[in-house]
Amino acid sequence: MRYNPQKHRKSRTRFDVAMARRTNRQAAARLPRVSGGVVALALVLVMAAGGGAWFLGDSWRINQIDVQNNTGVPVEAIIAASELQGEHYLFIDLDKAARQIDDLPGVEAARVNCQWQFKATCAVLIQPARAMALWESGYGNVWNDYEGRVQQATAGMTTKVRVLVEDGAPPALDKPIDPQLLRAVNELIALQPDVTRYVYSRQYGLIQKIDDTLQIRLGVAGYDGAMSDKLKLVRALRQQLAAQAEDVSILDVRFPEAPYYIK
């Protein structure tokens, strides 16, 4: 075969090779370089972002509240009053939470403790208020403490007395019991500890039923000691009626200055 040299091919001298290498180094130098400091800063920012997300996450939020020693008050009401649910562990006010729970009817005092062990939890220790009377009606049952504060009744709770509301609604949840009615119940509990059931009527007040044959209309207590005066009057009238062989079905002493009976 005949050798045909390539046209336009140029031989490279050592000078050409050296220049090419220099050109490549200059091009590489013009490329942006990432320093070690920038890399470290980027890592710090990523870690800070991840740590911030963890710090603001659910593990620092109060999602578990344990209510202890509670009787007579719905747990939901205690948790709502505390205003702790969903709050960040580092920004909660335990004193405020305890005060707001203290204000609930049926709570004498409350102590709140919170801790963080990979998740935030709180415990509420309740000192229950002394339960005075359970009011039963077709509109639902409520109970009141000795300060007259009214709370929704829970199943199985015990009180000093039970009052059947004969007509109308039981005491309202959003306001205290009428002071004269509260005084009457309190005095009857002290004077007749063995009597645990009464009836209440808007017209006649408190009523004591004896053997389903006699109703004693006691009304309310307009002054301290009113129930004591009325019970003394009841005993005197019953003795008088028994001496006269009178059988009565209703004995009304709501107004001691003008008592009456119905056969």
Contacts in CASP RR format, 6 or more apart in sequence:
PFRMAT RR
TARGET T0000
AUTHOR 0000-0000-0000
METHOD contacts of the structure
MODEL  1
MRYNPQKHRKSRTRFDVAMARRTNRQAAARLPRVSGGVVALALVLVMAAG
GGAWFLGDSWRINQIDVQNNTGVPVEAIIAASELQGEHYLFIDLDKAARQ
IDDLPGVEAARVNCQWQFKATCAVLIQPARAMALWESGYGNVWNDYEGRV
QQATAGMTTKVRVLVEDGAPPALDKPIDPQLLRAVNELIALQPDVTRYVY
SRQYGLIQKIDDTLQIRLGVAGYDGAMSDKLKLVRALRQQLAAQAEDVSI
LDVRFPEAPYYIK
56 88 0 8 1.000
58 119 0 8 1.000
59 118 0 8 1.000
59 119 0 8 1.000
59 120 0 8 1.000
60 88 0 8 1.000
60 89 0 8 1.000
60 90 0 8 1.000
60 116 0 8 1.000
60 120 0 8 1.000
61 86 0 8 1.000
61 87 0 8 1.000
61 88 0 8 1.000
61 89 0 8 1.000
61 120 0 8 1.000
62 84 0 8 1.000
62 85 0 8 1.000
62 86 0 8 1.000
62 87 0 8 1.000
62 88 0 8 1.000
62 89 0 8 1.000
62 92 0 8 1.000
62 114 0 8 1.000
62 120 0 8 1.000
62 121 0 8 1.000
62 122 0 8 1.000
63 85 0 8 1.000
63 86 0 8 1.000
63 119 0 8 1.000
63 120 0 8 1.000
64 119 0 8 1.000
64 120 0 8 1.000
64 121 0 8 1.000
64 122 0 8 1.000
65 79 0 8 1.000
65 82 0 8 1.000
65 84 0 8 1.000
65 85 0 8 1.000
65 121 0 8 1.000
65 122 0 8 1.000
65 123 0 8 1.000
65 124 0 8 1.000
66 121 0 8 1.000
66 122 0 8 1.000
66 123 0 8 1.000
66 124 0 8 1.000
67 75 0 8 1.000
67 78 0 8 1.000
67 79 0 8 1.000
67 123 0 8 1.000
67 124 0 8 1.000
67 126 0 8 1.000
68 123 0 8 1.000
68 124 0 8 1.000
68 125 0 8 1.000
68 126 0 8 1.000
69 125 0 8 1.000
69 126 0 8 1.000
69 127 0 8 1.000
69 128 0 8 1.000
70 78 0 8 1.000
70 126 0 8 1.000
70 128 0 8 1.000
71 126 0 8 1.000
71 128 0 8 1.000
71 131 0 8 1.000
71 154 0 8 1.000
71 157 0 8 1.000
72 106 0 8 1.000
72 128 0 8 1.000
72 131 0 8 1.000
72 143 0 8 1.000
72 151 0 8 1.000
72 153 0 8 1.000
72 154 0 8 1.000
72 157 0 8 1.000
73 104 0 8 1.000
73 105 0 8 1.000
73 106 0 8 1.000
73 107 0 8 1.000
73 126 0 8 1.000
73 128 0 8 1.000
73 151 0 8 1.000
73 154 0 8 1.000
74 152 0 8 1.000
74 154 0 8 1.000
77 104 0 8 1.000
77 152 0 8 1.000
78 101 0 8 1.000
78 104 0 8 1.000
78 107 0 8 1.000
78 110 0 8 1.000
78 124 0 8 1.000
78 126 0 8 1.000
79 85 0 8 1.000
79 124 0 8 1.000
81 97 0 8 1.000
81 100 0 8 1.000
81 101 0 8 1.000
81 103 0 8 1.000
81 104 0 8 1.000
82 97 0 8 1.000
82 100 0 8 1.000
82 101 0 8 1.000
82 112 0 8 1.000
82 122 0 8 1.000
82 124 0 8 1.000
83 96 0 8 1.000
83 97 0 8 1.000
83 100 0 8 1.000
84 92 0 8 1.000
84 97 0 8 1.000
84 112 0 8 1.000
84 114 0 8 1.000
84 122 0 8 1.000
89 114 0 8 1.000
89 116 0 8 1.000
89 120 0 8 1.000
92 114 0 8 1.000
92 122 0 8 1.000
94 112 0 8 1.000
94 113 0 8 1.000
94 114 0 8 1.000
97 112 0 8 1.000
97 124 0 8 1.000
98 110 0 8 1.000
98 111 0 8 1.000
98 112 0 8 1.000
101 107 0 8 1.000
101 110 0 8 1.000
101 112 0 8 1.000
101 124 0 8 1.000
101 126 0 8 1.000
102 108 0 8 1.000
102 109 0 8 1.000
102 110 0 8 1.000
104 151 0 8 1.000
105 129 0 8 1.000
105 144 0 8 1.000
105 145 0 8 1.000
105 148 0 8 1.000
105 149 0 8 1.000
105 150 0 8 1.000
105 151 0 8 1.000
105 173 0 8 1.000
106 128 0 8 1.000
106 129 0 8 1.000
106 131 0 8 1.000
106 145 0 8 1.000
106 149 0 8 1.000
106 151 0 8 1.000
107 126 0 8 1.000
107 127 0 8 1.000
107 128 0 8 1.000
107 129 0 8 1.000
108 127 0 8 1.000
108 128 0 8 1.000
108 129 0 8 1.000
108 130 0 8 1.000
109 126 0 8 1.000
109 127 0 8 1.000
110 124 0 8 1.000
110 125 0 8 1.000
110 126 0 8 1.000
110 127 0 8 1.000
111 124 0 8 1.000
111 125 0 8 1.000
112 122 0 8 1.000
112 123 0 8 1.000
112 124 0 8 1.000
112 125 0 8 1.000
113 122 0 8 1.000
113 123 0 8 1.000
113 125 0 8 1.000
114 120 0 8 1.000
114 121 0 8 1.000
114 122 0 8 1.000
114 123 0 8 1.000
115 121 0 8 1.000
115 122 0 8 1.000
129 145 0 8 1.000
129 146 0 8 1.000
129 147 0 8 1.000
129 149 0 8 1.000
130 145 0 8 1.000
130 146 0 8 1.000
131 143 0 8 1.000
131 144 0 8 1.000
131 145 0 8 1.000
131 157 0 8 1.000
131 158 0 8 1.000
131 159 0 8 1.000
131 160 0 8 1.000
132 143 0 8 1.000
132 144 0 8 1.000
132 145 0 8 1.000
132 146 0 8 1.000
132 148 0 8 1.000
132 159 0 8 1.000
132 160 0 8 1.000
132 161 0 8 1.000
132 185 0 8 1.000
132 186 0 8 1.000
132 189 0 8 1.000
133 143 0 8 1.000
133 144 0 8 1.000
133 159 0 8 1.000
133 160 0 8 1.000
133 161 0 8 1.000
133 162 0 8 1.000
133 163 0 8 1.000
133 185 0 8 1.000
134 141 0 8 1.000
134 142 0 8 1.000
134 143 0 8 1.000
134 153 0 8 1.000
134 157 0 8 1.000
134 159 0 8 1.000
134 161 0 8 1.000
134 162 0 8 1.000
134 163 0 8 1.000
135 141 0 8 1.000
135 142 0 8 1.000
135 143 0 8 1.000
135 144 0 8 1.000
135 153 0 8 1.000
135 163 0 8 1.000
135 165 0 8 1.000
135 170 0 8 1.000
135 171 0 8 1.000
135 200 0 8 1.000
136 162 0 8 1.000
136 163 0 8 1.000
136 164 0 8 1.000
136 165 0 8 1.000
136 170 0 8 1.000
137 164 0 8 1.000
137 165 0 8 1.000
137 168 0 8 1.000
137 169 0 8 1.000
137 170 0 8 1.000
138 165 0 8 1.000
139 165 0 8 1.000
139 168 0 8 1.000
139 169 0 8 1.000
139 170 0 8 1.000
140 153 0 8 1.000
140 170 0 8 1.000
141 152 0 8 1.000
141 153 0 8 1.000
141 170 0 8 1.000
142 150 0 8 1.000
142 151 0 8 1.000
142 152 0 8 1.000
142 153 0 8 1.000
142 170 0 8 1.000
142 171 0 8 1.000
142 173 0 8 1.000
143 150 0 8 1.000
143 151 0 8 1.000
143 153 0 8 1.000
143 157 0 8 1.000
143 159 0 8 1.000
144 150 0 8 1.000
144 151 0 8 1.000
144 171 0 8 1.000
144 176 0 8 1.000
144 177 0 8 1.000
144 182 0 8 1.000
145 151 0 8 1.000
146 186 0 8 1.000
147 176 0 8 1.000
148 176 0 8 1.000
148 177 0 8 1.000
148 182 0 8 1.000
149 176 0 8 1.000
150 171 0 8 1.000
150 172 0 8 1.000
150 173 0 8 1.000
150 175 0 8 1.000
150 176 0 8 1.000
150 177 0 8 1.000
151 173 0 8 1.000
152 173 0 8 1.000
160 189 0 8 1.000
160 196 0 8 1.000
161 185 0 8 1.000
161 188 0 8 1.000
161 189 0 8 1.000
161 195 0 8 1.000
161 196 0 8 1.000
161 197 0 8 1.000
161 198 0 8 1.000
162 196 0 8 1.000
162 197 0 8 1.000
162 198 0 8 1.000
163 185 0 8 1.000
163 197 0 8 1.000
163 198 0 8 1.000
163 199 0 8 1.000
163 200 0 8 1.000
163 206 0 8 1.000
164 197 0 8 1.000
164 198 0 8 1.000
164 199 0 8 1.000
164 200 0 8 1.000
165 200 0 8 1.000
166 199 0 8 1.000
166 200 0 8 1.000
166 201 0 8 1.000
166 207 0 8 1.000
167 201 0 8 1.000
167 202 0 8 1.000
167 203 0 8 1.000
168 202 0 8 1.000
171 177 0 8 1.000
176 182 0 8 1.000
178 220 0 8 1.000
180 220 0 8 1.000
180 221 0 8 1.000
180 222 0 8 1.000
181 200 0 8 1.000
181 205 0 8 1.000
181 206 0 8 1.000
181 220 0 8 1.000
181 221 0 8 1.000
183 220 0 8 1.000
183 221 0 8 1.000
183 222 0 8 1.000
183 224 0 8 1.000
183 226 0 8 1.000
183 227 0 8 1.000
184 205 0 8 1.000
184 206 0 8 1.000
184 218 0 8 1.000
184 219 0 8 1.000
184 220 0 8 1.000
184 221 0 8 1.000
184 222 0 8 1.000
184 226 0 8 1.000
184 227 0 8 1.000
185 198 0 8 1.000
185 206 0 8 1.000
187 221 0 8 1.000
187 225 0 8 1.000
187 226 0 8 1.000
187 227 0 8 1.000
187 228 0 8 1.000
188 195 0 8 1.000
188 198 0 8 1.000
188 206 0 8 1.000
188 218 0 8 1.000
188 227 0 8 1.000
191 227 0 8 1.000
191 228 0 8 1.000
191 231 0 8 1.000
192 231 0 8 1.000
195 208 0 8 1.000
197 209 0 8 1.000
198 206 0 8 1.000
198 207 0 8 1.000
198 208 0 8 1.000
199 206 0 8 1.000
199 207 0 8 1.000
199 208 0 8 1.000
199 209 0 8 1.000
199 215 0 8 1.000
200 206 0 8 1.000
200 207 0 8 1.000
201 207 0 8 1.000
204 217 0 8 1.000
204 219 0 8 1.000
204 252 0 8 1.000
204 254 0 8 1.000
205 217 0 8 1.000
205 218 0 8 1.000
205 219 0 8 1.000
205 220 0 8 1.000
205 254 0 8 1.000
206 218 0 8 1.000
206 219 0 8 1.000
206 220 0 8 1.000
207 215 0 8 1.000
207 216 0 8 1.000
207 217 0 8 1.000
207 218 0 8 1.000
207 219 0 8 1.000
208 215 0 8 1.000
208 216 0 8 1.000
208 218 0 8 1.000
209 215 0 8 1.000
209 216 0 8 1.000
210 216 0 8 1.000
213 249 0 8 1.000
214 248 0 8 1.000
214 249 0 8 1.000
214 250 0 8 1.000
214 251 0 8 1.000
215 249 0 8 1.000
215 250 0 8 1.000
215 251 0 8 1.000
216 234 0 8 1.000
216 251 0 8 1.000
216 253 0 8 1.000
217 250 0 8 1.000
217 251 0 8 1.000
217 252 0 8 1.000
217 253 0 8 1.000
217 254 0 8 1.000
218 227 0 8 1.000
218 230 0 8 1.000
218 231 0 8 1.000
218 253 0 8 1.000
218 254 0 8 1.000
219 230 0 8 1.000
219 254 0 8 1.000
220 226 0 8 1.000
221 227 0 8 1.000
229 256 0 8 1.000
230 253 0 8 1.000
230 254 0 8 1.000
230 256 0 8 1.000
233 253 0 8 1.000
233 256 0 8 1.000
233 259 0 8 1.000
234 251 0 8 1.000
234 253 0 8 1.000
237 251 0 8 1.000
237 253 0 8 1.000
237 259 0 8 1.000
237 261 0 8 1.000
238 251 0 8 1.000
241 247 0 8 1.000
241 248 0 8 1.000
241 261 0 8 1.000
246 261 0 8 1.000
246 263 0 8 1.000
247 263 0 8 1.000
248 261 0 8 1.000
248 262 0 8 1.000
248 263 0 8 1.000
249 262 0 8 1.000
249 263 0 8 1.000
250 261 0 8 1.000
250 262 0 8 1.000
251 259 0 8 1.000
251 261 0 8 1.000
252 259 0 8 1.000
252 260 0 8 1.000
252 261 0 8 1.000
252 262 0 8 1.000
253 259 0 8 1.000
END
